[in-house]
Amino acid sequence: MNPGAGTVVARPATPADEELLRAWRNDEQTRRWSRSNAVLAAADHHAWLTRTLADPHRHLWVVEQDEAPVATVRHDRIAPGRYEVSVTVAPEVRGRGWAAPALRTAQCALQRVDPGLSVIEAHIRVEHGASMAVFERSGYRRVGADDNGLVLLELAV
């Protein structure tokens, strides 16, 4: 699976995605770059997904190519028109260039849900050069950093 080789869509996550999303979340590389590095137990992930799917200010997308999942993108509303983004690429397709297309596809889906979208921000670990490069190539600009080693990037939509 390579970006650009088929139809790519972002669809809202459903309860049926639970095991897939938990497997991706608990992947060692995913945890390495996450704010929380702990392995998430099935019951804890179930509770999180249930809350997430019920939250009108959170949008969880599964990005698919020809109906095969390749990534997940989460948008958390911070304020009207402003969201924080998080992206996880499926371990089996990691390194094939899926992060940027996943971000773009999910952004388009978010714009359909919230036409007032104006800013998307990302918080990236300063040492995660690959992720930083993806976001910067996708139009995000560095606007600050915090004391926890996270760089704040923003995209004006």
C-alpha positions in Angstrom: 0.0 0.0 0.0 1.4 3.3 -1.1 -0.1 6.8 -1.0 -1.7 7.9 -4.3 -2.2 4.3 -5.5 -5.9 4.1 -4.7 -8.9 5.8 -3.2 -8.1 7.4 0.2 -10.9 8.4 2.6 -11.2 9.4 6.2 -14.3 7.9 7.9 -15.5 8.3 11.4 -14.2 5.6 13.7 -16.8 3.2 15.1 -16.9 0.6 18.0 -16.0 -2.0 15.4 -12.5 -0.4 15.1 -11.7 -0.9 18.8 -9.2 -3.8 18.5 -7.4 -2.3 15.5 -7.1 1.1 17.2 -5.9 -0.5 20.5 -3.3 -2.5 18.6 -2.0 0.6 16.9 -2.0 2.6 20.1 -0.1 -0.1 21.9 2.6 -0.5 19.2 6.0 0.1 20.7 6.9 2.9 18.2 3.5 4.6 18.6 3.9 4.6 22.4 7.5 5.9 22.1 6.3 9.2 20.6 3.0 9.5 22.5 2.4 11.7 25.5 1.6 8.5 27.5 4.0 5.6 26.8 2.1 3.0 28.9 0.5 0.0 27.3 -3.3 0.5 27.4 -5.3 -2.4 28.8 -8.4 -3.5 26.8 -10.8 -2.2 29.4 -9.1 1.2 29.6 -9.0 1.5 25.8 -12.7 0.5 25.6 -13.7 3.2 28.1 -11.6 5.8 26.2 -13.1 4.8 22.8 -16.6 4.9 24.2 -16.0 8.4 25.6 -14.3 9.5 22.4 -17.1 8.4 20.1 -19.7 10.1 22.3 -17.7 13.4 22.6 -19.1 16.0 20.1 -15.8 18.0 20.4 -13.6 15.1 19.4 -13.4 13.6 15.9 -11.6 10.2 15.5 -11.0 9.2 11.9 -9.8 6.0 10.4 -8.0 6.7 7.1 -8.3 4.0 4.5 -6.9 3.2 1.1 -9.4 1.1 -0.9 -11.1 0.2 2.4 -7.9 -1.0 4.1 -7.0 1.0 7.2 -3.7 2.8 7.0 -3.9 5.5 9.8 -6.0 7.1 12.4 -6.3 10.9 13.0 -7.9 12.5 16.0 -9.0 16.1 16.1 -9.8 17.6 19.6 -11.7 20.9 19.6 -9.9 23.4 21.8 -12.0 26.4 21.0 -14.5 27.3 18.2 -12.7 26.7 14.9 -9.5 25.5 16.6 -8.4 21.8 17.0 -5.5 19.8 18.2 -4.5 17.0 15.9 -2.9 13.6 16.5 -2.0 11.0 13.9 -1.0 7.3 14.1 0.1 5.4 11.0 -0.5 1.7 11.0 2.7 -0.1 11.9 2.5 -2.3 8.8 2.7 0.7 6.5 4.9 3.0 8.6 7.7 4.6 6.6 5.8 4.6 3.3 4.7 8.2 3.4 1.2 7.8 4.9 1.3 10.5 7.6 0.9 13.6 5.3 -1.9 12.1 3.2 -3.7 10.9 6.4 -3.4 14.5 7.8 -4.8 16.0 4.6 -7.6 13.5 4.2 -8.8 13.9 7.8 -8.5 17.7 7.6 -10.9 17.7 4.6 -13.3 15.4 6.6 -13.1 17.8 9.6 -13.8 20.8 7.3 -17.0 19.1 6.2 -18.0 18.6 9.8 -16.9 22.0 11.0 -16.9 24.6 8.2 -15.7 27.2 10.7 -12.3 25.4 11.1 -9.5 28.0 11.1 -6.5 26.5 13.0 -5.2 23.1 13.6 -2.3 22.7 16.1 0.0 19.8 16.8 2.3 19.1 19.8 5.3 17.1 18.7 8.2 15.8 20.7 11.2 17.9 19.9 13.3 14.7 19.3 10.8 13.2 16.8 12.4 14.7 13.7 10.4 12.5 11.2 7.1 13.7 12.6 8.3 17.3 12.8 9.3 17.1 9.1 5.9 15.7 8.0 4.0 18.4 9.8 6.2 21.2 8.4 6.0 19.8 4.9 2.2 19.8 5.4 2.2 23.5 6.1 2.4 23.6 9.9 4.6 26.3 11.4 6.5 26.2 14.7 5.0 28.7 17.1 6.4 27.7 20.4 7.5 24.9 22.8 6.7 23.9 26.3 8.7 22.6 29.3 7.8 19.0 28.5 9.8 18.8 25.3 6.8 19.4 23.0 7.0 21.8 20.1 3.7 23.5 19.2 3.0 23.8 15.4 0.0 25.4 13.8 -1.7 25.3 10.5 -3.9 28.2 9.4 -6.8 26.6 7.4 
